[in-house]
Amino acid sequence: MTTSTDKSYFDLHITGLGYLNRIREVKPKKGDAFLACDIAALNGPNDNVSYVRFDTRVSGSEAQHLVSRCVQAVEAERKVMIGFRLGDLWTDIFTYTKGKNAGKPGVSLKARLLFISWIKVDGKLVYKAEPKPTEADDRQDGEERTPEVPATTEAPAARQAPAPQATQPAAEAADEAAAYAPALAVAESF
């Protein structure tokens, strides 16, 4: 008889897209400092959008790296939109101390930012996460998948697929590459 100390959890995730704001390092009185940010998530019909604000703690090294790379763009008040997944949603009740709502209670939605699927800065895609292979990709119905095209073939030359032909003259391809150069520079510096 073996006993297991592993715990199992029920996950509740929120996925969406929204604008990244207020990236900061939080230093609590107790515990370690952590990276935090606000997300103004889009909600409702696209012709009458409303925003739901999440105050998030950035979790995971990949998400922390991506949010850290967005600090300059957010501080420069550029529009940084992300596709995201949040977890561990909870509410924090507080009392306003300033402004027209001073003395009134307020509610903040808090969560952990777990994953960023893509980032756009001023409407240009600067990051897209690579899809992760799943077990279903590795095998199908318990069998190993065979590749669609074998690595070596013994088929007669007439039955082999022709080599792909360039459809664009070299000068046009060079012009197109030059047109994408500014976008690539933005991607590296966001």
C-alpha positions as CSV (number, residue, x, y, z in Angstrom):
1,M,0.0,0.0,0.0
2,T,1.4,3.4,-1.0
3,T,0.3,6.7,0.1
4,S,0.5,9.8,-2.1
5,T,1.1,13.3,-0.9
6,D,0.4,14.8,-4.3
7,K,-2.5,17.3,-4.3
8,S,-4.9,17.7,-7.2
9,Y,-6.5,20.9,-8.1
10,F,-9.5,22.2,-10.1
11,D,-8.4,24.9,-12.4
12,L,-10.6,27.9,-13.4
13,H,-9.1,29.9,-16.2
14,I,-10.1,33.1,-18.0
15,T,-9.0,33.7,-21.5
16,G,-9.3,36.9,-23.5
17,L,-7.6,39.8,-25.0
18,G,-7.0,43.2,-23.5
19,Y,-4.6,46.2,-23.1
20,L,-1.6,45.9,-20.9
21,N,-1.2,48.7,-18.3
22,R,0.7,49.7,-15.1
23,I,3.6,47.2,-15.2
24,R,5.3,47.4,-11.8
25,E,7.3,45.5,-9.3
26,V,5.4,45.0,-6.0
27,K,7.4,44.7,-2.8
28,P,5.2,43.4,0.0
29,K,6.1,43.8,3.6
30,K,6.2,40.0,3.9
31,G,7.4,37.7,1.2
32,D,9.3,38.2,-2.0
33,A,8.9,41.0,-4.6
34,F,6.9,40.1,-7.7
35,L,6.0,41.5,-11.1
36,A,2.4,42.8,-11.5
37,C,0.4,44.5,-14.2
38,D,-3.2,45.6,-15.0
39,I,-5.1,44.2,-18.0
40,A,-8.1,46.1,-19.4
41,A,-9.9,43.1,-21.0
42,L,-12.3,43.6,-23.8
43,N,-15.8,42.4,-23.2
44,G,-19.2,42.6,-25.1
45,P,-20.1,43.2,-28.7
46,N,-17.4,44.7,-30.9
47,D,-19.5,47.7,-31.7
48,N,-20.0,48.5,-28.0
49,V,-17.0,47.2,-26.1
50,S,-16.7,47.4,-22.4
51,Y,-13.6,46.8,-20.3
52,V,-13.1,44.6,-17.3
53,R,-10.0,45.5,-15.3
54,F,-7.8,42.7,-13.8
55,D,-5.0,43.4,-11.4
56,T,-2.6,40.5,-12.1
57,R,0.4,38.9,-10.6
58,V,2.6,37.7,-13.5
59,S,3.4,34.0,-12.9
60,G,5.9,31.9,-14.8
61,S,9.2,32.8,-16.2
62,E,8.0,33.1,-19.8
63,A,5.1,35.4,-18.9
64,Q,7.5,37.5,-16.7
65,H,10.0,37.8,-19.5
66,L,7.3,38.9,-22.0
67,V,5.7,41.5,-19.7
68,S,9.2,42.8,-18.8
69,R,9.9,43.4,-22.5
70,C,6.7,45.5,-22.7
71,V,7.6,48.0,-20.0
72,Q,9.1,50.6,-22.3
73,A,6.1,50.4,-24.8
74,V,3.6,50.8,-21.9
75,E,5.5,53.7,-20.3
76,A,5.6,55.4,-23.8
77,E,1.8,55.1,-23.8
78,R,1.8,52.9,-26.9
79,K,-1.2,50.5,-27.2
80,V,0.0,47.1,-26.1
81,M,-2.6,44.4,-26.6
82,I,-2.2,40.8,-25.5
83,G,-4.0,37.5,-25.7
84,F,-3.9,36.1,-22.2
85,R,-4.9,33.3,-19.8
86,L,-5.6,34.1,-16.2
87,G,-6.1,31.8,-13.2
88,D,-7.0,31.9,-9.5
89,L,-9.4,34.8,-9.8
90,W,-10.3,36.4,-6.5
91,T,-11.8,39.8,-5.3
92,D,-10.2,42.4,-3.1
93,I,-12.5,44.8,-1.3
94,F,-11.0,48.2,-0.4
95,T,-12.1,51.7,0.5
96,Y,-11.4,54.6,-1.9
97,T,-9.2,57.3,-0.2
98,K,-9.2,59.9,-3.0
99,G,-11.4,61.4,-5.6
100,K,-15.2,61.5,-6.0
101,N,-15.6,58.1,-4.4
102,A,-13.5,58.8,-1.3
103,G,-14.8,56.8,1.6
104,K,-16.8,54.4,-0.6
105,P,-16.1,50.7,-0.9
106,G,-14.6,49.3,-4.1
107,V,-13.8,45.9,-5.6
108,S,-10.7,44.9,-7.5
109,L,-10.5,41.7,-9.5
110,K,-7.2,40.0,-8.9
111,A,-5.7,37.0,-10.7
112,R,-2.5,35.4,-11.8
113,L,-1.3,36.0,-15.4
114,L,-0.4,32.5,-16.5
115,F,0.1,32.7,-20.3
116,I,0.5,35.2,-23.1
117,S,-0.5,33.8,-26.5
118,W,0.4,36.9,-28.5
119,I,1.4,40.6,-28.2
120,K,0.6,43.5,-30.5
121,V,2.1,47.0,-30.2
122,D,0.2,49.7,-31.9
123,G,-1.6,47.1,-34.0
124,K,1.5,45.2,-35.2
125,L,2.1,41.6,-34.1
126,V,5.4,41.4,-32.3
127,Y,5.1,38.1,-30.5
128,K,3.1,34.9,-31.1
129,A,3.5,31.8,-28.9
130,E,4.4,28.6,-30.7
131,P,1.8,25.9,-30.3
132,K,2.8,23.2,-27.9
133,P,2.6,19.6,-29.2
134,T,-0.1,17.5,-27.4
135,E,-0.2,13.8,-26.8
136,A,-2.8,13.6,-29.6
137,D,-0.3,15.0,-32.0
138,D,2.3,12.3,-31.0
139,R,0.0,9.4,-31.4
140,Q,-3.4,8.7,-32.8
141,D,-5.7,6.0,-31.2
142,G,-2.7,4.5,-29.4
143,E,-0.7,4.1,-32.5
144,E,2.4,5.9,-33.6
145,R,1.6,8.4,-36.4
146,T,3.4,7.8,-39.7
147,P,4.7,10.9,-41.4
148,E,2.7,12.0,-44.5
149,V,5.9,12.1,-46.6
150,P,8.6,9.6,-45.9
151,A,12.2,10.8,-45.3
152,T,13.4,8.7,-48.2
153,T,11.4,7.5,-51.1
154,E,11.9,4.8,-53.7
155,A,9.1,6.0,-55.9
156,P,9.9,6.5,-59.6
157,A,10.8,10.1,-60.5
158,A,7.5,10.5,-62.4
159,R,5.6,9.9,-59.2
160,Q,7.6,12.2,-57.0
161,A,6.3,15.7,-56.3
162,P,8.0,18.4,-58.3
163,A,10.4,20.8,-56.5
164,P,8.7,24.0,-55.4
165,Q,9.3,26.8,-57.9
166,A,9.8,30.5,-56.9
167,T,6.8,32.5,-57.8
168,Q,8.2,35.9,-57.1
169,P,11.2,37.5,-58.8
170,A,14.2,38.0,-56.6
171,A,13.9,41.9,-56.8
172,E,10.3,41.8,-55.6
173,A,11.3,39.4,-52.7
174,A,14.0,41.8,-51.6
175,D,11.6,44.7,-51.7
176,E,9.1,42.7,-49.6
177,A,11.8,41.8,-47.1
178,A,12.8,45.5,-46.8
179,A,9.1,46.4,-46.2
180,Y,9.0,44.0,-43.2
181,A,12.3,45.2,-41.7
182,P,10.7,47.9,-39.5
183,A,8.2,45.5,-38.1
184,L,10.9,43.0,-37.2
185,A,12.9,45.8,-35.5
186,V,9.8,46.7,-33.5
187,A,9.4,43.0,-32.6
188,E,12.9,42.8,-31.2
189,S,12.6,46.1,-29.2
190,F,9.1,46.0,-27.8
